[in-house]
Structures are given as structure tokens and as C-alpha cells.
Amino acid sequence: MTGRRRWSTEEILDKAAELLRTSDAESFSVRKLAAALGTDSSSLYRHFRNKTELLRAVADRILLAAMDGYRPEGDWKQRVTALALRLREAFGEQPQLAAVWGHYGSGGAGSRSVMEELLQALRASGLPDEEIPARYHRIVILLAALIASEGGISTLTPKEYEQGMEQFRVAVLGADPERFPALAHFARDIRPLGADRRPAFEEILAAHLAHIETRIP
């Protein structure tokens, strides 16, 4: 009698990432992953203690991919911006996983590489050491929020996107000028949430880094 195949950690993560591209973290389960692999859940728990640990490992692989081939160049702001854009691009290719990173975080080698580069860049800025952890924390929160937001929009089906656009047009262009005077005034210039995402990402990040710069002695 032939025993069940033993799946490697990398193969398990490959299949988990594949499932997460077509579902979300909430509906994902170790049981569904085991079924997709043709095994039972207990065999997967030899690799990961629980669903959260597994999801963190999947997210960490995206961070590893983003850091692959990265070389710090330029001043500290250029380094942070380049890293941020690499993270945005990496999760843009697998938008379902952006929410996983924003929700569960990661503690693997990819996460440590991102943390190291951000901390090194902030030290290069001339900030006092005692301010760096808090500034680092705020940058990560900002990036996670922006990337997860973009990931959510990217996973909409064409039908869902068009429904959202129709609701946007009704809410904005149909606003009662007596009740919503400012909205009615700017209605034709207000852009939907999915528009100009990269320029908005870069502008928000640049403004935050400019604020940090004011803290440098």
C-alpha cells in the first residue's frame, strides 16, 4: 500500500498562494488547503501550527520576492520610496495577498529584510536613534494601509467595479446641493477611489517623508 505523498513547506506555500489568489483570507482554511493538496489537515500542521502562521509565511514570500535583487541607492528618502514601490509592485501582482500582509503581518526572512532596510535608511537620514522606531512604525502602517487598499480594489470583478462606479456617480453627481453644498460644488472633479493610484501612493508617501525630515536636527 502506497502512503500519502509528503508535501514540502514550499509546495504547501505555493498551493496556499494559489488558493488565496481566488479567495480571501477569511474564507481560506487549512482544511481547504489540505483538500486541494489531496491530504489531511494534520499533515499540514507538521509544518505550520495554525492558519495564522501559514498566512504569515505566505505574505513573507511576497516580501522576499520584493527584496530579491534590491540594492539601496540614493539618499534615505529615495531608499524608502524605492522600497515602498517594490512592495507595492510585488503585492500588485498578487493583490489578494495584500490584505493578508496588512492583517496578519509577517515575521520571516522577508519581513526582516524589509525592516532592516527601512531602519538603515532612517538611520542614514540623521534622525536621533530614539525617534527611529516610532518613525519606522508609522511608515509601515502607512504602506500596509495603502497597499491593502489597492489590493482590495484590484480584486474586484469587472461587474463589481462597474457597480461601484455607478454608485459613485449617483452619490457624487446626484448630491443635493442644499444638503451637500461642497460635494455638489466639486462633484465633477472628484475622482473615484480606484483612479490615479500610483501618483496618489507616491504623493502620500512623499508628504510623510517630508514630515519626518522636519524632525532631523
Residue pairs with C-beta under 8 A, 6 or more apart in sequence:
4 38
4 39
4 40
4 43
5 38
5 39
6 43
7 15
7 37
7 39
7 43
7 44
7 47
9 47
9 57
11 37
12 33
12 37
12 44
12 47
12 48
12 54
13 54
13 57
13 58
13 61
15 33
15 36
15 37
16 28
16 33
16 54
16 55
16 58
17 58
17 61
17 94
17 97
18 36
19 28
19 32
19 33
19 36
20 28
20 58
20 94
20 96
20 97
20 100
21 94
21 96
21 97
22 96
23 96
24 96
24 99
25 55
25 99
25 100
25 103
25 104
28 51
28 55
29 51
30 41
30 44
30 45
30 48
30 50
30 51
30 54
31 41
33 44
33 54
34 40
34 41
34 43
34 44
37 44
44 54
47 54
48 54
48 57
52 104
55 100
55 104
56 104
56 105
56 106
56 107
56 108
57 106
57 108
58 97
58 100
59 97
59 100
59 101
59 104
59 105
59 106
60 106
60 107
60 108
60 109
60 110
60 111
61 110
62 90
62 91
62 94
62 97
62 101
62 110
63 87
63 90
63 101
63 106
63 108
63 110
63 111
63 113
63 114
64 108
64 109
64 110
64 113
65 90
65 110
66 83
66 86
66 87
66 89
66 90
66 91
66 110
66 114
67 86
67 110
67 113
67 114
67 117
70 82
70 83
70 86
70 117
72 79
72 82
72 117
72 120
72 121
73 79
73 82
74 82
75 124
76 121
76 122
76 124
76 125
77 125
77 206
77 209
77 213
79 117
79 120
79 121
79 124
80 118
80 121
80 122
80 139
80 205
80 209
81 202
81 205
81 206
81 209
83 114
83 117
83 118
83 121
84 143
84 201
84 205
85 201
85 202
87 114
87 143
87 147
88 143
88 146
88 147
88 150
88 198
88 201
91 97
91 98
91 101
91 147
91 150
91 151
92 98
92 150
92 151
92 154
95 150
95 151
95 152
95 154
95 155
96 151
96 155
97 151
98 147
98 148
98 150
98 151
98 152
98 154
99 148
99 151
99 152
101 144
101 147
101 148
102 144
102 145
102 147
102 148
102 151
103 148
105 111
115 136
118 136
118 139
118 140
119 132
119 136
122 132
122 135
122 136
122 212
123 129
123 132
125 212
125 213
125 216
126 216
126 217
127 135
127 212
127 215
127 216
128 217
131 215
135 212
135 215
138 208
139 208
142 204
142 205
142 208
143 205
146 201
146 204
146 205
149 193
150 197
150 201
153 193
153 194
153 197
156 164
161 194
164 192
165 192
168 192
168 193
172 183
172 187
172 190
173 187
173 188
175 183
175 184
175 187
176 184
177 184
177 185
183 190
